[in-house]
Amino acid sequence: MNIKTNDTVKVLSGKDKGKQGKILSADPKSMKVVVEGVNVAKKHQKARKQGEESGIISVETPIYASKVQLVCPKCGKATRVAHTVVDGKKVRTCKKCGATM
């Protein structure tokens, strides 16, 4: 998976196509990510403790990592990721402008 937590991504397909958001969590095993403000579902929550309110809350649900593309912090465009070796370390670089991420 080429994306990590706290990366900014753009959604490529689905009902939220075109939206941008920050990755809240990434699960490499299932190849899914949770993006802030994307794929929001309503959840009915019951109060578990006294004083806590029950109601309908909005929750971001996971989407497949193949449906999102990393946004380059330098050029601001959605881009594919290239891996290059710099000083003996493998780093992610932008395919469009060549900036390291």
Backbone bond lengths (Angstrom), bond angles and torsions (degrees), N, CA, C in turn:
res aa  C-N    CA-C-N  psi(-1)  N-CA   C-N-CA  omega(-1)  CA-C   N-CA-C  phi
1 M - - - 1.454 - - 1.526 108.61 -
2 N 1.329 116.74 132.18 1.459 121.49 -175.84 1.520 113.84 -91.84
3 I 1.327 117.38 -0.94 1.457 120.43 -177.25 1.520 110.65 -117.99
4 K 1.333 114.94 150.25 1.460 121.48 -177.08 1.526 109.95 -129.33
5 T 1.320 115.87 172.69 1.458 121.77 176.49 1.533 109.51 -62.23
6 N 1.318 116.44 143.11 1.472 126.75 -179.27 1.522 113.93 74.75
7 D 1.340 119.69 5.58 1.462 122.05 171.97 1.522 108.81 -77.10
8 T 1.328 116.68 149.70 1.451 121.36 173.60 1.527 107.64 -93.45
9 V 1.335 116.13 129.79 1.461 120.50 -177.44 1.526 110.86 -130.03
10 K 1.334 115.22 161.66 1.458 122.50 176.31 1.521 107.63 -118.02
11 V 1.328 116.95 135.70 1.460 121.82 -179.38 1.528 108.85 -81.30
12 L 1.348 116.46 129.60 1.458 122.18 -175.78 1.523 113.90 -92.46
13 S 1.330 117.84 -30.48 1.456 119.63 -177.06 1.520 110.42 -148.43
14 G 1.335 114.66 164.38 1.453 120.30 179.20 1.518 111.83 103.79
15 K 1.324 115.96 -172.00 1.470 120.74 -176.37 1.523 112.72 -68.51
16 D 1.333 117.75 -21.98 1.467 121.94 -179.74 1.525 112.21 -104.00
17 K 1.330 117.66 26.25 1.462 122.65 -177.73 1.529 111.15 -56.51
18 G 1.344 115.94 131.55 1.457 121.43 178.63 1.515 114.69 95.08
19 K 1.325 117.92 -15.70 1.465 120.59 -179.69 1.522 110.83 -74.13
20 Q 1.329 115.67 148.80 1.455 121.41 174.91 1.511 109.07 -115.60
21 G 1.330 115.92 149.16 1.453 120.22 178.45 1.508 111.37 -168.05
22 K 1.326 114.51 169.19 1.461 121.55 -179.68 1.523 108.97 -92.77
23 I 1.325 116.50 142.54 1.460 120.76 179.12 1.522 108.85 -77.62
24 L 1.338 115.76 123.01 1.460 121.58 179.56 1.523 110.92 -86.10
25 S 1.342 116.31 -38.52 1.466 120.18 176.89 1.514 109.32 -154.25
26 A 1.331 114.97 150.90 1.464 121.59 179.20 1.523 108.88 -129.97
27 D 1.324 116.43 135.34 1.460 122.15 178.84 1.530 108.90 -120.42
28 P 1.338 117.83 96.58 1.463 120.94 -176.76 1.529 113.89 -63.95
29 K 1.318 117.13 -27.85 1.463 120.28 -177.80 1.531 111.12 -66.10
30 S 1.329 116.77 -45.27 1.459 120.47 179.72 1.532 112.09 -95.16
31 M 1.345 117.45 -0.67 1.469 123.95 -179.52 1.535 112.05 57.91
32 K 1.332 116.44 40.52 1.462 121.31 179.69 1.527 110.32 -123.18
33 V 1.328 114.93 152.86 1.462 121.60 177.47 1.524 108.97 -133.76
34 V 1.334 115.72 153.35 1.458 122.10 174.21 1.521 106.37 -109.91
35 V 1.347 115.85 119.34 1.457 122.18 -177.07 1.525 108.94 -109.18
36 E 1.323 115.85 137.46 1.458 122.99 -178.10 1.532 110.78 -63.36
37 G 1.338 116.72 122.02 1.454 122.05 177.24 1.518 115.75 79.10
38 V 1.332 117.41 9.08 1.463 121.74 -178.12 1.522 109.46 -120.29
39 N 1.345 116.93 141.07 1.461 123.67 179.43 1.529 110.73 57.00
40 V 1.321 115.70 52.84 1.459 122.18 -177.00 1.525 109.73 -84.50
41 A 1.319 115.92 131.93 1.464 122.68 178.77 1.522 108.96 -120.30
42 K 1.313 116.27 150.90 1.465 121.47 176.31 1.525 108.68 -89.32
43 K 1.323 115.85 136.60 1.461 121.30 -177.86 1.527 108.33 -128.70
44 H 1.320 116.19 131.03 1.456 120.80 176.33 1.522 107.87 -86.36
45 Q 1.329 116.29 118.68 1.454 120.69 -176.04 1.526 110.23 -115.47
46 K 1.312 114.71 130.54 1.454 121.93 179.55 1.523 109.14 -93.51
47 A 1.321 117.66 143.70 1.460 121.80 177.94 1.524 109.13 -67.42
48 R 1.310 117.05 128.46 1.466 122.12 -179.53 1.524 113.01 -100.12
49 K 1.326 116.11 -27.27 1.462 120.55 -179.79 1.520 109.19 -121.62
50 Q 1.318 115.33 158.23 1.460 119.28 178.34 1.531 109.13 -68.74
51 G 1.316 115.70 134.27 1.459 120.47 -177.94 1.522 112.99 94.38
52 E 1.327 117.47 -17.24 1.458 121.95 178.54 1.525 108.61 -82.85
53 E 1.327 116.78 143.92 1.456 120.49 -178.52 1.525 111.34 -93.72
54 S 1.311 114.89 145.46 1.458 119.23 172.60 1.522 107.28 -102.62
55 G 1.323 116.27 159.72 1.455 119.26 -179.81 1.511 110.99 165.57
56 I 1.315 114.50 -168.34 1.459 121.17 -179.91 1.523 107.82 -100.99
57 I 1.339 116.65 122.60 1.456 121.79 -179.12 1.529 109.68 -118.17
58 S 1.324 116.25 157.38 1.460 121.58 177.22 1.523 109.26 -97.33
59 V 1.329 115.91 133.89 1.464 122.00 -178.20 1.520 109.31 -130.88
60 E 1.339 117.02 133.20 1.464 120.66 174.10 1.525 108.79 -77.29
61 T 1.321 116.72 130.43 1.457 121.05 179.98 1.528 109.44 -109.17
62 P 1.337 117.72 156.79 1.470 120.71 -175.45 1.523 113.18 -68.15
63 I 1.345 115.17 149.06 1.460 122.20 171.15 1.523 107.90 -128.84
64 Y 1.320 116.65 161.49 1.455 120.69 -179.37 1.524 110.73 -67.53
65 A 1.320 115.83 140.84 1.463 122.11 -177.85 1.523 111.87 -65.56
66 S 1.331 117.40 -23.34 1.460 120.44 179.54 1.531 112.03 -72.70
67 K 1.323 117.60 -13.75 1.460 121.86 179.83 1.523 112.89 -89.55
68 V 1.325 117.89 -1.83 1.460 121.23 178.75 1.525 110.01 -122.40
69 Q 1.337 114.79 154.22 1.458 120.63 179.05 1.523 108.65 -132.55
70 L 1.311 115.81 138.62 1.456 122.37 -177.22 1.523 110.99 -66.08
71 V 1.341 116.59 139.03 1.457 122.11 176.01 1.524 107.86 -99.92
72 C 1.329 115.79 126.15 1.468 121.36 -178.92 1.523 109.81 -69.50
73 P 1.351 118.03 130.94 1.471 119.67 179.82 1.526 112.94 -69.75
74 K 1.339 117.69 -22.76 1.461 120.37 -177.97 1.533 112.51 -85.56
75 C 1.345 117.12 -54.43 1.465 119.56 -176.82 1.525 112.90 -91.23
76 G 1.338 118.48 -15.81 1.448 122.14 175.82 1.514 115.38 76.20
77 K 1.334 117.48 13.20 1.460 121.24 -179.38 1.525 110.22 -107.61
78 A 1.334 115.76 152.60 1.455 120.56 174.25 1.517 107.72 -71.57
79 T 1.312 117.38 129.61 1.460 121.18 -173.24 1.515 111.89 -143.86
80 R 1.317 115.15 159.60 1.453 120.06 171.58 1.522 108.27 -78.45
81 V 1.316 116.14 165.08 1.461 121.19 -176.13 1.520 109.92 -110.60
82 A 1.326 115.99 131.27 1.463 121.66 173.57 1.516 107.34 -107.98
83 H 1.308 117.26 147.06 1.460 121.61 176.92 1.519 108.58 -108.30
84 T 1.342 116.31 122.40 1.456 121.33 178.12 1.525 108.69 -126.72
85 V 1.320 115.77 157.02 1.462 121.56 -179.90 1.523 108.52 -99.82
86 V 1.340 116.29 120.76 1.459 122.72 178.34 1.526 107.64 -126.35
87 D 1.323 116.65 120.50 1.471 123.17 -179.24 1.527 111.75 55.00
88 G 1.315 117.30 38.71 1.456 121.71 178.04 1.514 114.80 79.31
89 K 1.339 117.78 4.33 1.460 121.46 179.03 1.522 109.34 -116.99
90 K 1.325 115.35 142.07 1.457 121.65 178.00 1.527 108.55 -84.60
91 V 1.340 116.53 120.76 1.470 121.17 -178.81 1.523 109.85 -122.94
92 R 1.336 115.32 155.92 1.460 120.93 176.76 1.522 109.03 -87.99
93 T 1.326 116.70 135.75 1.458 121.52 178.31 1.527 110.03 -129.13
94 C 1.321 114.86 154.50 1.455 122.00 178.77 1.521 109.59 -78.02
95 K 1.344 117.20 133.85 1.456 121.27 179.48 1.531 111.13 -73.46
96 K 1.345 118.02 -23.54 1.452 120.77 -175.70 1.533 113.00 -86.79
97 C 1.349 116.40 -46.29 1.476 118.40 -175.76 1.523 113.45 -113.85
98 G 1.334 118.13 -12.86 1.456 121.06 177.98 1.517 115.34 84.73
99 A 1.329 118.39 6.59 1.471 121.62 180.00 1.517 110.27 -74.62
100 T 1.336 115.57 146.84 1.459 120.32 176.92 1.517 109.48 -82.79
101 M 1.343 115.84 148.44 1.464 120.21 -177.68 1.507 110.47 -115.04
